[in-house]
Amino acid sequence: MASSAPITAKVMSQVGGDGFVDILEEEIEELIEGHREILTNKELEEPIKLSTEDDDDDKQEKPASWNLHKFVEVLQAAKHLNDLISEYDPSMEQSLKITRSIMDDLRPYQEMFEQLKKQ
């Protein structure tokens, strides 16, 4: 297999910066060789196992619970944001488009809020 060290060294010297200009082809070759070893099945399975364990941890976390106060806070923040956009954006057409989009995106929360108020 042809070594990519000469090309890599040339690119690194063109990029410049600390450590890139003065790196030697031999150093690059050592780094590449250090990563050419064939991994065993066990070594390949380890990151997958760790990733699966992380997924299990995520599943065990309690989902965020909504209450009236949280909905009010979020919806008021959205209204404030819409007010700021309307005030700051010189393009009325654009600001209306953006503020409508925000309210459309928050519609599921608005509906959940209305349901919670009825309980």
LOMILO-853410 format. One line per 5 residues: number of its first residue (from 1); for each residue x, y, z of N, C-alpha, C. Coordinates in nm, 3 decimals. Layout:
REM residues N
NUM) X/Y/Z/X/Y/Z/X/Y/Z ~ ...
//
This chain:
REM residues 119
1) 0.085/-0.117/0.000/0.000/0.000/0.000/0.089/0.123/0.000 ~ 0.057/0.220/-0.085/0.136/0.342/-0.093/0.111/0.428/0.029 ~ 0.217/0.490/0.073/0.207/0.575/0.192/0.148/0.710/0.154 ~ 0.062/0.759/0.240/0.003/0.891/0.217/0.079/0.997/0.296 ~ 0.187/0.958/0.363/0.263/1.051/0.446/0.318/1.170/0.368
6) 0.378/1.151/0.248/0.431/1.268/0.177/0.321/1.369/0.141 ~ 0.207/1.320/0.096/0.097/1.410/0.061/0.046/1.481/0.185 ~ 0.030/1.405/0.293/-0.018/1.462/0.418/0.078/1.569/0.468 ~ 0.207/1.542/0.463/0.307/1.639/0.509/0.300/1.766/0.425 ~ 0.281/1.752/0.294/0.273/1.869/0.207/0.150/1.953/0.242
11) 0.036/1.888/0.261/-0.087/1.960/0.295/-0.071/2.029/0.429 ~ -0.013/1.961/0.527/0.004/2.019/0.660/0.096/2.141/0.656 ~ 0.200/2.134/0.573/0.290/2.250/0.566/0.221/2.368/0.498 ~ 0.129/2.340/0.406/0.054/2.447/0.340/-0.048/2.509/0.435 ~ -0.105/2.427/0.522/-0.202/2.477/0.619/-0.134/2.570/0.717
16) -0.016/2.531/0.760/0.059/2.612/0.856/0.006/2.594/0.996 ~ 0.052/2.679/1.084/0.008/2.671/1.223/0.108/2.595/1.307 ~ 0.094/2.608/1.439/0.186/2.542/1.531/0.184/2.392/1.509 ~ 0.301/2.334/1.489/0.315/2.191/1.478/0.291/2.135/1.340 ~ 0.229/2.211/1.252/0.201/2.160/1.118/0.317/2.184/1.022
21) 0.380/2.300/1.032/0.483/2.337/0.936/0.606/2.247/0.948 ~ 0.644/2.216/1.071/0.770/2.145/1.091/0.754/1.994/1.112 ~ 0.638/1.938/1.083/0.620/1.794/1.103/0.692/1.718/0.991 ~ 0.754/1.607/1.026/0.831/1.528/0.932/0.746/1.414/0.876 ~ 0.778/1.373/0.753/0.706/1.262/0.692/0.716/1.136/0.778
26) 0.833/1.117/0.841/0.853/0.998/0.924/0.755/0.998/1.042 ~ 0.730/1.116/1.098/0.637/1.125/1.210/0.495/1.091/1.166 ~ 0.460/1.136/1.048/0.327/1.105/0.996/0.316/0.955/0.970 ~ 0.420/0.898/0.912/0.420/0.754/0.885/0.404/0.675/1.014 ~ 0.472/0.717/1.121/0.459/0.649/1.251/0.315/0.654/1.301
31) 0.253/0.771/1.288/0.114/0.785/1.332/0.021/0.695/1.252 ~ 0.042/0.690/1.121/-0.042/0.606/1.035/-0.021/0.459/1.069 ~ 0.104/0.417/1.083/0.135/0.278/1.115/0.073/0.236/1.248 ~ 0.071/0.329/1.342/0.014/0.299/1.473/-0.135/0.272/1.469 ~ -0.200/0.307/1.359/-0.344/0.286/1.347/-0.381/0.184/1.240
36) -0.284/0.108/1.193/-0.310/0.009/1.089/-0.337/-0.130/1.145 ~ -0.324/-0.148/1.273/-0.343/-0.282/1.328/-0.487/-0.327/1.311 ~ -0.505/-0.456/1.292/-0.638/-0.512/1.275/-0.698/-0.535/1.413 ~ -0.819/-0.485/1.430/-0.886/-0.499/1.559/-0.954/-0.635/1.570 ~ -0.955/-0.687/1.691/-1.024/-0.813/1.715/-1.174/-0.786/1.725
41) -1.252/-0.893/1.718/-1.398/-0.878/1.732/-1.433/-0.816/1.866 ~ -1.360/-0.855/1.969/-1.388/-0.801/2.102/-1.364/-0.650/2.105 ~ -1.255/-0.606/2.042/-1.224/-0.463/2.037/-1.329/-0.386/1.957 ~ -1.383/-0.450/1.854/-1.486/-0.386/1.774/-1.621/-0.381/1.846 ~ -1.648/-0.482/1.929/-1.775/-0.488/2.000/-1.782/-0.392/2.118
46) -1.668/-0.356/2.175/-1.665/-0.271/2.294/-1.734/-0.136/2.273 ~ -1.702/-0.060/2.167/-1.772/0.068/2.149/-1.922/0.051/2.129 ~ -1.962/-0.058/2.063/-2.105/-0.084/2.044/-2.171/-0.111/2.177 ~ -2.105/-0.189/2.261/-2.159/-0.221/2.393/-2.173/-0.093/2.476 ~ -2.071/-0.008/2.474/-2.077/0.117/2.549/-2.189/0.206/2.497
51) -2.207/0.209/2.366/-2.313/0.290/2.306/-2.449/0.239/2.348 ~ -2.467/0.108/2.353/-2.593/0.048/2.395/-2.621/0.079/2.540 ~ -2.518/0.076/2.624/-2.536/0.109/2.765/-2.579/0.254/2.781 ~ -2.522/0.344/2.701/-2.562/0.484/2.705/-2.708/0.500/2.666 ~ -2.752/0.423/2.564/-2.892/0.429/2.522/-2.984/0.382/2.633
56) -2.943/0.278/2.707/-3.022/0.228/2.819/-3.035/0.334/2.926 ~ -2.926/0.407/2.953/-2.930/0.515/3.052/-3.030/0.622/3.010 ~ -3.033/0.654/2.880/-3.126/0.755/2.831/-3.270/0.710/2.849 ~ -3.296/0.582/2.828/-3.432/0.530/2.841/-3.480/0.534/2.985 ~ -3.389/0.524/3.080/-3.426/0.520/3.220/-3.451/0.660/3.277
61) -3.408/0.763/3.205/-3.428/0.898/3.255/-3.577/0.932/3.252 ~ -3.620/1.001/3.355/-3.760/1.040/3.365/-3.785/1.155/3.267 ~ -3.889/1.142/3.184/-3.917/1.251/3.091/-3.959/1.377/3.164 ~ -3.934/1.489/3.102/-3.971/1.617/3.163/-4.123/1.622/3.180 ~ -4.165/1.671/3.293/-4.308/1.681/3.316/-4.352/1.826/3.297
66) -4.463/1.841/3.231/-4.518/1.973/3.205/-4.622/2.005/3.312 ~ -4.630/2.131/3.345/-4.737/2.179/3.432/-4.782/2.314/3.378 ~ -4.888/2.367/3.434/-4.942/2.494/3.384/-4.838/2.605/3.385 ~ -4.763/2.613/3.493/-4.662/2.719/3.505/-4.559/2.711/3.393 ~ -4.512/2.590/3.362/-4.411/2.574/3.256/-4.467/2.612/3.120
71) -4.593/2.571/3.094/-4.655/2.609/2.967/-4.669/2.760/2.956 ~ -4.716/2.823/3.062/-4.733/2.969/3.061/-4.598/3.036/3.035 ~ -4.495/2.988/3.101/-4.362/3.047/3.086/-4.313/3.036/2.941 ~ -4.329/2.918/2.881/-4.283/2.896/2.744/-4.365/2.980/2.645 ~ -4.496/2.980/2.662/-4.581/3.054/2.569/-4.561/3.205/2.582
76) -4.537/3.253/2.704/-4.507/3.395/2.722/-4.373/3.432/2.658 ~ -4.276/3.343/2.671/-4.145/3.368/2.608/-4.160/3.373/2.456 ~ -4.244/3.287/2.401/-4.267/3.288/2.256/-4.334/3.418/2.214 ~ -4.430/3.464/2.292/-4.497/3.591/2.261/-4.397/3.706/2.266 ~ -4.313/3.705/2.368/-4.211/3.810/2.380/-4.116/3.807/2.259
81) -4.076/3.687/2.219/-3.989/3.673/2.103/-4.058/3.727/1.978 ~ -4.184/3.692/1.961/-4.259/3.742/1.845/-4.269/3.894/1.847 ~ -4.292/3.951/1.965/-4.298/4.097/1.977/-4.166/4.162/1.937 ~ -4.055/4.102/1.982/-3.923/4.156/1.947/-3.898/4.148/1.796 ~ -3.933/4.036/1.738/-3.914/4.019/1.593/-3.995/4.124/1.518
86) -4.120/4.141/1.559/-4.206/4.241/1.492/-4.150/4.381/1.507 ~ -4.094/4.410/1.622/-4.038/4.543/1.648/-3.908/4.567/1.572 ~ -3.819/4.468/1.569/-3.686/4.487/1.514/-3.675/4.465/1.363 ~ -3.757/4.377/1.309/-3.744/4.344/1.168/-3.811/4.451/1.082 ~ -3.735/4.517/0.995/-3.795/4.622/0.911/-3.890/4.566/0.805
91) -3.879/4.438/0.776/-3.966/4.376/0.677/-4.088/4.316/0.746 ~ -4.202/4.382/0.730/-4.323/4.334/0.795/-4.360/4.196/0.742 ~ -4.344/4.175/0.614/-4.377/4.046/0.554/-4.293/3.934/0.615 ~ -4.165/3.958/0.628/-4.076/3.857/0.685/-4.108/3.833/0.832 ~ -4.129/3.940/0.908/-4.156/3.923/1.051/-4.287/3.848/1.073
96) -4.388/3.875/0.990/-4.514/3.801/1.003/-4.495/3.654/0.971 ~ -4.416/3.626/0.870/-4.389/3.487/0.832/-4.319/3.413/0.946 ~ -4.219/3.476/1.005/-4.143/3.414/1.114/-4.230/3.396/1.237 ~ -4.303/3.499/1.275/-4.384/3.489/1.398/-4.496/3.387/1.382 ~ -4.555/3.378/1.262/-4.656/3.273/1.238/-4.594/3.135/1.249
101) -4.475/3.122/1.194/-4.406/2.993/1.200/-4.379/2.951/1.344 ~ -4.337/3.046/1.425/-4.311/3.016/1.567/-4.439/2.969/1.634 ~ -4.548/3.040/1.610/-4.674/3.003/1.674/-4.725/2.869/1.622 ~ -4.708/2.843/1.492/-4.748/2.714/1.437/-4.668/2.600/1.499 ~ -4.539/2.624/1.516/-4.453/2.521/1.575/-4.487/2.495/1.722
106) -4.538/2.596/1.789/-4.574/2.581/1.931/-4.718/2.534/1.951 ~ -4.793/2.517/1.844/-4.933/2.476/1.856/-4.952/2.349/1.940 ~ -4.869/2.246/1.925/-4.889/2.128/2.011/-4.879/2.162/2.160 ~ -4.788/2.251/2.196/-4.778/2.292/2.336/-4.900/2.372/2.378 ~ -4.950/2.456/2.290/-5.070/2.534/2.320/-5.188/2.439/2.346
111) -5.200/2.336/2.262/-5.308/2.239/2.279/-5.292/2.160/2.409 ~ -5.170/2.120/2.440/-5.145/2.049/2.566/-5.179/2.139/2.684 ~ -5.145/2.266/2.674/-5.175/2.363/2.778/-5.326/2.374/2.798 ~ -5.401/2.383/2.689/-5.547/2.394/2.697/-5.606/2.269/2.762 ~ -5.555/2.153/2.728/-5.604/2.028/2.788/-5.575/2.024/2.938
116) -5.457/2.068/2.975/-5.418/2.068/3.116/-5.503/2.167/3.195 ~ -5.539/2.277/3.135/-5.625/2.376/3.203/-5.763/2.318/3.231 ~ -5.812/2.229/3.143/-5.945/2.171/3.159/-5.950/2.067/3.271 ~ -5.837/2.015/3.309/-5.834/1.909/3.412/-5.851/1.965/3.550
//
